[in-house]
């Protein structure tokens, strides 16, 4: 299931890149969250789940939708206007490192250790290698795109810590709520900045990419994620972070003919080694 989830989330970068070559980002975000929310509302009806009416919980879900969907989805797609799916997924792998930094500041049960500090340092070194050449020469469009995706990972980091308050809630209900809230938030942004579906005539490739991004990579991915979380725990489900860049890179090479530079590969390697240090389990096995 972890491998399947990695392939699905790797596919989100492929679908996003295809759509960004033709359509504006906020419109794609709206389609992604609106269609995903619709699918999950149907699931709620089929499974007879009820949506809570607690105002404080609804407010928390609204905020979660903004920091876990609207901001990161938008920044990633804006970035993918300039860079390929593989490189975007590599930058996105910084998410757990940001989460660790934020959790160390705002929680009492997730503090730094020597391995985690080393992992954070390697992660940022990897990002520096990815973007470094462009910084020396002046920020190019590609560099700004990577910075945008890095901003998305920061938002995901806050969402990961904030989301702990939903531990006792039905995860499918929370997912439905946050996607619904995201739809309501992104709709006026789309209308003001891009107009109402001001897009080119959709072809089969764009339709498949839209449905894949919304139904498969968002609605179904949430269901699969929480199923793994329930059966294998948070530590095991975090392994998907290691596999998503591999999946996205392979899909980008196969379907879009993308290639990564030597600098990209070195940066990716540093980020992955950093994640291994943050995770800690492989190092414990080596030491034992």
Secondary structure, DSSP 8 states (H G I E B T S, - for coil): -HHHHHHHHHHHHHHHHHHHTTS-HHHHHHHHHHHHHHHHHHHHHHTT------HHHHHHHHHHHIIIIIHHHHHHHHHTTTS-HHHHHHHHTTHHHHHHHHHHHH-SS----HHHHHHHHHHHHHHHHHHHHHHHH---HHHHHHHHHHHHHHHHHHHHHHGGGGTTS-HHHHHHHHHHHHHHHHHHHHHHHH-SS------HHHHHHHHIIIIIIIIIHHHHHHHHHHHHHHHHHTTHHHHHHHHHHHHHHHHH-----HHHHHHHHHHHHHHHHHH-HHHHHHH-
